[in-house]
Amino acid sequence: MHYINDTNFENENFFESALTQGDYEYCSFINCNFANCDISSFKFIDCDFTDCDFSSCAIMSTSFQNIKFNNCKMLGLQFDTCNPFALSLNFSNCILNHSVFYSQKLNNTHFSSCQLKEVDFSNCQLKSANFKASDLLFAIFEGCNLEKANFSEAKNYTINPELNIMKGAQFDIPEVIGLLNKYKLKINL
């Protein structure tokens, strides 16, 4: 297995020329294409990804430890298949539509200004997670721990408080109405 440390990758198309399998530590990836690639069993530690495309990328048993994704396109990723050991992710202005995080521990994870349409968060630990200004249209929250999660400026969420732990979670008006959708109430503002 290769060990790659403190290296910058810019404008690389890893679909055409595969990234060498190995451990990547303190690396930066800028404007790189991982779409439809298989980076299963790779290890990324303290890495930053900016303006990258990961759409439909295979990430089975991939380790993501202290990783930052900025302005990345990440459609349909199966984060539930990642290595859960020390999983630590932060997303800013990313498109994560149709991705799956099922049963992952994502406490303190930031999803700032992200598109999270139809994302499956079922059974996730999301204590103190930050969904600020994100679009959560049809995202699934069932069996989640959302204690102290921040949904400020988030929109289009539908969360059933009876199926999740939500003590201390933050919501804004009028979007907080998404906590009442299951009751089919008619609410006048």
C-alpha positions in Angstrom: 0.0 0.0 0.0 1.3 3.4 -0.9 1.6 6.3 1.6 1.1 9.8 0.1 1.7 12.8 2.4 1.2 16.6 2.0 0.6 16.5 -1.8 -1.7 18.7 -3.9 -3.7 17.2 -6.7 -5.2 19.8 -9.1 -7.4 19.3 -12.3 -6.9 15.5 -12.2 -9.4 13.1 -13.9 -9.2 9.9 -11.9 -11.7 8.2 -14.1 -9.2 8.4 -17.0 -6.1 7.8 -14.9 -6.9 6.0 -11.6 -5.6 7.4 -8.3 -3.0 5.1 -6.8 -4.6 3.1 -4.0 -3.1 4.0 -0.6 -3.2 6.2 2.4 -3.5 9.9 1.7 -2.6 12.3 4.6 -2.7 16.1 4.6 -3.4 16.2 0.9 -5.5 18.7 -1.1 -7.6 17.8 -4.1 -8.8 20.7 -6.2 -11.1 20.4 -9.2 -10.6 16.7 -9.5 -12.9 14.1 -11.1 -13.7 11.0 -9.0 -17.1 10.4 -10.8 -17.8 6.7 -11.3 -14.4 5.8 -9.8 -13.7 3.1 -7.2 -11.8 4.4 -4.2 -12.9 1.5 -2.0 -10.5 0.8 0.9 -8.5 4.0 0.4 -7.7 6.0 3.5 -7.9 9.8 3.6 -6.7 11.6 6.8 -6.8 15.4 7.2 -7.5 16.0 3.5 -9.4 18.8 1.7 -11.5 18.3 -1.4 -12.6 21.5 -3.3 -14.7 21.7 -6.5 -14.4 17.9 -7.0 -17.0 15.5 -8.5 -17.6 12.3 -6.6 -20.9 11.3 -8.3 -21.6 7.6 -8.2 -18.1 6.9 -6.7 -17.6 3.6 -4.9 -16.4 4.2 -1.3 -16.8 0.7 0.3 -14.6 0.5 3.4 -13.0 3.9 2.6 -11.7 5.8 5.6 -12.5 9.5 5.8 -10.9 11.0 8.9 -11.1 14.7 9.5 -12.1 15.5 5.9 -13.4 18.7 4.4 -15.5 18.8 1.3 -16.1 22.3 -0.3 -18.3 22.9 -3.4 -18.2 19.2 -4.3 -20.8 17.3 -6.3 -21.4 14.0 -4.5 -24.6 12.5 -6.0 -25.7 9.0 -4.8 -22.7 8.2 -2.5 -23.1 5.3 -0.1 -21.5 6.7 3.0 -23.1 3.8 4.9 -20.5 1.5 3.4 -17.5 3.6 4.5 -15.2 2.5 7.3 -16.9 3.9 10.4 -13.7 4.1 12.5 -12.9 7.7 13.3 -15.3 8.9 10.5 -15.2 12.7 10.5 -16.7 14.7 7.6 -17.6 18.3 7.0 -19.4 19.6 4.0 -19.8 23.2 2.7 -21.8 24.1 -0.4 -21.9 20.5 -1.6 -24.6 18.6 -3.6 -25.2 15.3 -1.8 -28.6 14.4 -3.3 -29.6 10.8 -3.1 -26.7 9.9 -0.8 -27.0 7.4 2.1 -25.5 7.8 5.6 -27.6 5.0 7.2 -26.5 4.2 10.8 -23.3 6.3 10.7 -22.0 8.3 13.7 -22.0 11.9 12.4 -22.0 13.9 15.6 -20.8 17.5 15.1 -20.8 17.1 11.3 -21.4 20.3 9.3 -23.6 20.2 6.3 -23.5 24.0 5.7 -25.4 25.4 2.7 -25.7 21.9 1.1 -28.3 20.2 -1.1 -29.4 17.1 0.8 -32.4 16.1 -1.3 -33.6 12.6 -0.7 -30.6 11.8 1.5 -31.1 8.8 3.9 -30.0 9.7 7.5 -32.0 6.8 9.1 -30.6 5.6 12.4 -27.7 8.2 12.4 -26.1 9.8 15.4 -26.3 13.5 14.5 -25.9 15.2 17.9 -24.8 18.8 17.4 -24.8 18.4 13.6 -25.1 21.6 11.6 -27.6 21.7 8.7 -27.5 25.5 8.5 -29.0 26.8 5.2 -29.3 23.4 3.6 -32.1 22.0 1.5 -33.4 18.8 3.0 -36.3 18.1 0.6 -37.5 14.5 1.1 -34.5 13.7 3.4 -35.2 10.8 5.7 -34.7 11.2 9.4 -35.9 8.1 11.3 -34.4 6.7 14.5 -31.9 9.6 14.6 -30.3 11.4 17.5 -30.7 15.0 16.6 -30.0 16.5 20.0 -28.7 20.1 19.7 -28.7 19.8 15.9 -28.9 23.2 14.1 -31.5 23.5 11.4 -31.3 27.4 11.2 -32.1 28.6 7.8 -32.6 25.0 6.6 -35.6 24.4 4.4 -37.9 21.7 3.1 -37.3 19.2 5.9 -39.9 16.8 7.2 -39.0 15.3 10.6 -41.2 13.2 12.8 -40.4 14.2 16.5 -41.9 10.9 17.6 -39.3 8.8 15.7 -36.2 10.9 16.6 -34.5 12.3 19.7 -34.6 16.1 19.2 -33.9 17.7 22.6 -32.3 21.1 22.2 -32.4 21.1 18.3 -32.7 24.6 16.7 -35.3 25.5 14.1 -36.5 28.6 12.4 -40.0 29.8 11.7 -41.8 29.1 9.4 -39.8 26.0 8.3 -40.3 24.4 11.8 -43.8 23.5 10.5 -41.9 20.5 8.8 -42.1 18.9 12.3 -45.9 18.8 12.0 -46.4 17.4 8.5 -47.3 13.9 9.7 -50.4 15.4 11.4 -51.7 16.9 8.1 -52.6 20.1 10.0 -53.7 23.3 8.3 -51.5 26.0 9.7 -52.1 29.7 9.0 -49.1 32.1 9.3 
